[in-house]
């Protein structure tokens, strides 16, 4: 799973460091949300929904005006999966508050932001961060379960080498991957670097794509994951 990738001089920080970032004064039509409040509300909602937090990752750009984060957690009764919620925020009106959730989440400071489910809210005077995140968690439970069911389904779907070739070429035609990566993805499927991906299944083909995507720039990887979600029916 992709997590938080930081570029452009941004740095990883702790939750305590987020609490030290001052929040600008609101205006008549704009109400900035403190960076730390978003992280804290996400953590609170995870606990309310019986989710054990596995990891927290936060980042700030050099001016501290933009914040990015990825929270991974284990839902009660589902130890085989780690769900994730990515989020971003700004204090300079450059970004809407964003939440992305799914089994593959990508959040980085070059403003690429994606996942199977994405929610955006502008910083208007009507923004209510607590209810927004609370509602998101309530609605995402069903979405997470659907995504996990898709993974189980993909693990049972055998794929021949010829079928893999066709799907990889289709991915290149859709610009999910560059044409030069057709052979690397195919070779990764036929000769995976990890034994757990040795079976020729649709899931392991998907992982060959995502393994190759680790070599991409953040913007290119973001595009790849969006296209793959369509190709593999994860949306």
Secondary structure, DSSP 8 states (H G I E B T S, - for coil): ---EE--TT-EEE-HHHHHTS------SS-----HHHHHHHHHHHHHHTTEEEEEEEEEE-TTS-EEEEEEEEEETT-TT--EEEEEEEESSSSS-EEEEEESS-EEETTS-EE-SEEEEE---TT--HHHHHHHHHHHHHHHHHHHHHHHHHHHH-B--HHHHHHHHHHHHHTTSS-GGGHHHHHHHHHT-SSGGG-S-BHHHHHHHHHHHHTTS-HHHHHHHHHHHHHHTT--
